[in-house]
């Protein structure tokens, strides 16, 4: 999320009129609620989906790829 912070701030400002000082004081619950309700024009969800992540757990790899573990 930190990697795409500019998109987070921009999306929250545009979609929910959240100023940076408000964001700094926001609860985690409120922040996640606002992120979850971003509009279709939001950049952050698209960037997040394209961000590679490291997965080492065989069960998680199987879930992502659809290939069962042996």
N, C-alpha and C positions, 0 to 999 in steps of 0.2 A: 504494500500500500504506500509506503514511504516513497518508493520509486516513482509513483504517479501522483504525488501530492498536489502538484499544480492542477491536475485534472480534477482531483477531489475538491479542492477549494473552488475552482471555477464552476463545477457542476452544482455544488451546494449553494453557491452564491446565485447562480442563474435559476435553479429549480426551486429553491427554498428560501431565498433571500437571507442567507446566513453570512454574516460578516466575519472576517478572520478573528476578531476579538471574541465573538460569540463562539466560534468553533473551538478556540483555545480553552473555554470554560465549560464546554458541553460534556454531558455525561456520556459514557460509552453506550448505554442503552439508546439514548436519543440519537447519537451519531450513527449507530447501526440501522436504526429505523429510517433515518433520512437517506442513507446510502441505499437501503433496500427499496426506497420509493422514488429513485431518480427516474426522470423521464427518458423517452426514447432517444433524445438528442445527447444524452450524457456520454461523455468520453470515457470516464473511469471504468464502467463495466466492460467496455470493449477492450480497453488496455489490459485490464485484469485478466480477462479470458486468454489473451495472447501472451501473458507473462509465464515463462517456463517455471516449473517448480521441480524440486528434487524429490523423487519418491524412491525410497529404499525398501519399503515394506512389501513383501511378495503379495500379500492380500490386497493391498492398495493398488499395486500394479495390475493385478488380475481384474480388479473392479474397473479401473480406468480403461484397460485394453479390451476387456471382455474375454481374455484368454485365461482359462482356469489354471490354477497352480496344480502341480503334480502331486 
